[in-house]
C-alpha cells in the first residue's frame, strides 16, 4: 500500500509539472490513452524479450582494450 501511495503522489507531481509546462509554452497536454487498437485490453504480456548469446571471456576482454 505504501508503494501505491508513493506512486500516486509521484503521479500528482508529474501532472502538476506537465500542467505548468503547458501553461508556460501554451501547449495542451496529450489526450488520455484510448482503447488499444488491437482491441485486446486485458492481455498485457509486455514485449517479447530474446536472450542473446553471451560473448566468450577473451572476446569481452579484447573489446575493452
C-alpha positions in Angstrom: 0.0 0.0 0.0 2.9 2.4 0.8 4.3 1.8 -2.7 1.0 2.5 -4.4 0.6 5.7 -2.3 4.1 6.8 -3.3 3.4 6.2 -7.0 0.1 8.0 -6.7 1.9 11.0 -5.2 4.6 11.0 -7.9 1.8 10.9 -10.5 0.2 14.0 -8.9 3.5 15.9 -9.0 4.2 14.9 -12.6 0.7 16.0 -13.6 1.3 19.4 -11.9 4.7 19.7 -13.8 3.1 18.9 -17.1 0.3 21.4 -16.5 2.9 24.0 -15.6 4.9 23.3 -18.7 1.7 23.6 -20.8 0.9 26.9 -19.1 4.4 28.2 -19.9 4.6 27.0 -23.5 0.9 27.3 -24.4 0.8 23.7 -25.4 -2.0 21.4 -24.3 -1.2 18.1 -22.7 -1.6 14.9 -24.7 -5.1 13.4 -24.7 -5.5 10.4 -22.4 -4.8 7.0 -24.0 -7.8 5.4 -25.5 -8.5 1.7 -26.0 -5.8 -0.3 -27.7 -6.0 -0.6 -31.5 -6.0 -4.4 -31.4 -8.9 -4.5 -29.0 -7.2 -6.8 -26.6 -7.3 -4.7 -23.4 -7.0 -7.4 -20.8 -3.9 -9.3 -22.0 -0.8 -7.3 -21.1 2.1 -9.6 -21.8 4.7 -6.9 -22.5 7.5 -7.0 -25.0 9.0 -10.2 -26.4 12.5 -10.4 -25.0 15.1 -12.7 -26.5 18.2 -13.5 -24.7 21.3 -13.1 -26.9 24.2 -15.5 -26.7 27.0 -14.4 -24.3 30.4 -13.5 -25.6 33.4 -15.5 -24.6 35.6 -14.0 -21.8 38.5 -13.5 -24.2 36.4 -11.6 -26.7 35.0 -9.3 -23.9 38.5 -8.5 -22.7 39.7 -7.8 -26.2 36.9 -5.2 -26.7 37.7 -3.3 -23.5 41.3 -2.5 -24.6 
